[in-house]
Amino acid sequence: MSQDKRAASGDEKRAEEKADDMSMNQEKAAVSTAASARFASSALDGEAAEAIARQLKTTYGKLLDEPVPDKFLQLLDALGSADDAAQTDERGKKSSQNKG
């Protein structure tokens, strides 16, 4: 391999490593943000948490009593069937691998 190609290959590798580092930093920031949010929510005093819960129940309580639309039920059934088929297929593959 020529020296130019090796240099280009090294540059590409450094660029990939830098992209991986940036991705890892973004993931760490997301985890840190989520942890901060959990801490902040756990820091609410009991009275504030109860007030929020009451307001949410007032706002969304009626929604819980509404029936689920037929289209959503059909979609859930289809997803359940697809999931069952995938699990059955996966079990079949494992079974055949154990035999072989």
C-alpha positions as CSV (number, residue, x, y, z in Angstrom):
1,M,0.0,0.0,0.0
2,S,1.4,3.4,-0.9
3,Q,2.1,6.0,1.7
4,D,-0.7,8.3,0.4
5,K,-3.2,5.4,0.7
6,R,-2.0,4.7,4.2
7,A,-2.4,8.3,5.1
8,A,-5.9,8.5,3.7
9,S,-6.8,5.3,5.4
10,G,-5.5,6.7,8.7
11,D,-7.5,9.9,8.1
12,E,-10.7,7.9,7.5
13,K,-10.1,5.9,10.7
14,R,-9.6,9.0,12.7
15,A,-12.8,10.5,11.3
16,E,-14.7,7.3,12.2
17,E,-13.3,7.4,15.7
18,K,-14.2,11.1,16.0
19,A,-17.8,10.3,14.9
20,D,-18.0,7.4,17.4
21,D,-16.8,9.7,20.1
22,M,-19.4,12.3,19.2
23,S,-22.1,9.7,19.1
24,M,-21.0,8.4,22.5
25,N,-21.0,12.0,23.9
26,Q,-24.6,12.5,22.6
27,E,-25.7,9.3,24.3
28,K,-24.1,10.3,27.6
29,A,-25.8,13.7,27.4
30,A,-29.2,12.1,26.8
31,V,-28.7,9.8,29.8
32,S,-27.6,12.7,31.9
33,T,-30.7,14.7,30.9
34,A,-33.0,11.8,31.7
35,A,-31.3,11.3,35.1
36,S,-31.7,15.0,35.8
37,A,-35.4,14.9,34.9
38,R,-36.0,11.8,37.2
39,F,-34.2,13.6,40.0
40,A,-36.2,16.8,39.5
41,S,-39.5,14.8,39.5
42,S,-38.6,12.9,42.6
43,A,-37.7,16.2,44.3
44,L,-41.3,17.4,44.1
45,D,-42.9,17.8,47.5
46,G,-46.0,15.7,48.2
47,E,-48.4,18.7,47.9
48,A,-47.1,19.7,44.5
49,A,-47.2,16.0,43.2
50,E,-50.8,15.7,44.5
51,A,-51.8,18.9,42.8
52,I,-50.3,17.7,39.5
53,A,-52.0,14.3,39.8
54,R,-55.4,15.9,40.5
55,Q,-55.0,18.2,37.4
56,L,-53.9,15.3,35.2
57,K,-56.9,13.2,36.4
58,T,-59.2,16.1,35.7
59,T,-57.8,16.7,32.3
60,Y,-57.4,13.1,31.1
61,G,-59.9,11.2,33.3
62,K,-62.7,11.3,30.7
63,L,-60.4,9.9,28.1
64,L,-59.9,6.7,30.1
65,D,-63.6,6.0,29.9
66,E,-63.8,6.4,26.2
67,P,-63.8,3.1,24.1
68,V,-60.8,2.2,22.1
69,P,-61.5,2.9,18.4
70,D,-62.0,-0.3,16.2
71,K,-59.1,0.7,13.9
72,F,-56.7,0.7,16.9
73,L,-58.0,-2.7,18.0
74,Q,-57.5,-4.1,14.5
75,L,-53.9,-2.7,14.4
76,L,-53.2,-4.2,17.8
77,D,-54.5,-7.6,16.7
78,A,-52.4,-7.4,13.6
79,L,-49.3,-6.5,15.6
80,G,-50.0,-9.3,18.0
81,S,-50.4,-11.8,15.2
82,A,-47.1,-10.7,13.6
83,D,-45.3,-10.9,16.9
84,D,-46.7,-14.4,17.5
85,A,-45.6,-15.5,14.1
86,A,-42.1,-14.1,14.6
87,Q,-41.8,-15.9,18.0
88,T,-43.0,-19.1,16.4
89,D,-40.5,-18.7,13.6
90,E,-37.7,-18.0,16.0
91,R,-38.5,-21.1,18.1
92,G,-38.5,-23.2,14.9
93,K,-35.1,-21.9,14.0
94,K,-33.7,-22.6,17.5
95,S,-35.2,-26.1,17.4
96,S,-33.7,-26.9,14.1
97,Q,-30.3,-25.6,15.2
98,N,-30.4,-27.8,18.3
99,K,-31.1,-30.9,16.1
100,G,-28.3,-30.1,13.7
